[in-house]
Amino acid sequence: MYTQKIVVANQTGLHARPASLFVKTANKFSSKITLHKQDKAVDAKSIIGLLSLGVSKGTEIIITAEGEDEQLAVEALVVLIKGFNE
């Protein structure tokens, strides 16, 4: 299992377009990917699950992946989230 924490700095958080890009990227990997916000956890490959977390600017999230490409998956999603700020 590979895990990484990140604070969402994007003005709109993970809503609409950023959320759909996140899910699209997560679905490129075979690993099981989970997104954690406080005490809630959802499947990172589910747009409904992701939107249900209500991730806004300044929220700390934890991305966890388990599988053969777990490290690549987490690192790609972290880079994606950091890229939303630019």
N, C-alpha and C positions, 0 to 999 in steps of 0.2 A: 504494500500500500504506500502511496506517495501523497503527501499533503502539503499545501501551502496556504498561508494567510495573506490577504490583501485588503486594503481599504479602498473602496470605490470612490474615486474622486470626480467621476463624470457628473456634470451638472444635473442630468436627468436620471442618474442611477442606472439600474438595469431594467428599463422600461421600453416597450415597443421595439424600435429598431435595434438598440444594443442587445436586448434580450434575444431577439431572433438570430442575430449574428452569433451570439454566445452558443445557443442551442445548435445552430448549423455547424459551428466549429466542433462542438462536443461530439456530434454525431459522426464525425470523420474518424473517430477512434473506437477501437473495439473494447477498451476498458470500461468498466462500470464507473461512472463519474457522478459524484454527489456534491451538491452545493449546500453548505451549512450557514445559517444565520442565527446566532444566539442558540436557542434550543430546538430550532426547526431544521430539518434536512429534507431535500428534494432531489429527485433525479435530474441531473443537469441536462439531460437530453429531452426534457419535457418543457415546452414553452409555458404550459398551464402551471406546472409546478414552480418554475422559475418566477413567473409573474406573481404567484401566490405569496412568495416571500416578501414582496414589497421592498426590494433593495434600493435604497435611496443614497444620495451623495453622503459620504462620510461613514457609511456602514462597513464594518469589518465582516468579511466573509471568509469561509474556509472552503477550498476546493480539494476534494479527495478523489483519487482514482485508484482502481484496483484492477490489474490485468497486465497483459504483456507490453502495452505501450503507455503505462500509467504516467511515467515521468514526462514523456513527450506531451501527453494530453494536458496535464496540469500546467506545464510551462507554456504551452500554446495559449491556453485560456487566460493565464496571467498576463502574457504579452498583449492579448486582445483587449483585456480590461484596461491596461495601462494606455493602450493606443486610443481608447475612447476619449481620453483627456486632451488629446492634441487637436 
